[in-house]
Amino acid sequence: MKGWYFERWRHSLAARGIRTSLKTKSLNLNGPIVAKTHGIPITIKDPPNSRQVYPVTPIDVKKTFDAIPKHELVGISEINFRHPGIPATKQDKAWAQYVRSDKRINVFTQKFDGEELLDVDRGLEAPEEAREYMLNYVLPHEAAHHTIQYVWGFNNDPMIKEEARADAKTFGYYPLDKKVEKAFMEKRKEDFGPKGSI
């Protein structure tokens, strides 16, 4: 994780008033646990490079998950920082992913040109916008998948229903209410098409 590319990313955030309390010297990538939240290890499996960056730090992830009640996260095996194109994940357009089979959450790198994130599909280009999007929507959404599927036991539904329920929980609604579920399913169809996902 050392090197001027990572430092440039940190300085870019700092120039916009975002402090990253993560120090590169404190990372032990051979370790690979860099933080924990509710006893869940946070690991960096794939360090960022010159063209890929993480929109959040492990400390950001820790703070976000620390705010979620522990009983909703029971069973999560780990939270990994990964590149999205590796064969095990194949999530080129995703920001993060809940892997049901492993009860794991992957946080993915995003394309970066040195100034902006290259995600025109979502309209997020500035690093601070991406960071806020990750902290306020993506990470709670992935945690909601785990809560609904593993903790509550609703795990054999079509993808659009699972995504709608996770959205509903993320925005503070009771996701199993049929009217709420239907409204969020319609919104996902509107945003992402018939499958309700990227």
C-alpha angles and dihedrals in degrees: 000000000000121000141083095281092063092042090049089055091050091047090048089055092044091052088059093049097260113131119206107200089195114111116205092219090059092061118098103190090180085057094051104198109093100169143355134220121192086344092305112130118234111207137182106221096168120031115220120256139198094289101031128057137171113243090212136035126233087253090056089051091048092052092048094049093042086063092056115085111261094232090062091057099046110134100024104137099199147328112237132195104218144161109254099224100062114117094248093060110020094185102138096163099037128102093201140349138209108219105207096193093057098027086232133138120217121202109201134213117244130216112266130184096195094269108038140022111251101229107121092159091073097031091239113134108139114080093231091054090052091047092052091046090052095046098043102036119006101049096042088046092055091046088051090055089057094046094049097040103035109020097037096031101232100133111129101071129116115274094252091056092048091049092047092050092049090050091049092051091045091055093047101260127129099258097205094059105111095221092049091046092050093048093051092045090055091048092051091049089051093049102037108017130249096325091053094223142077 
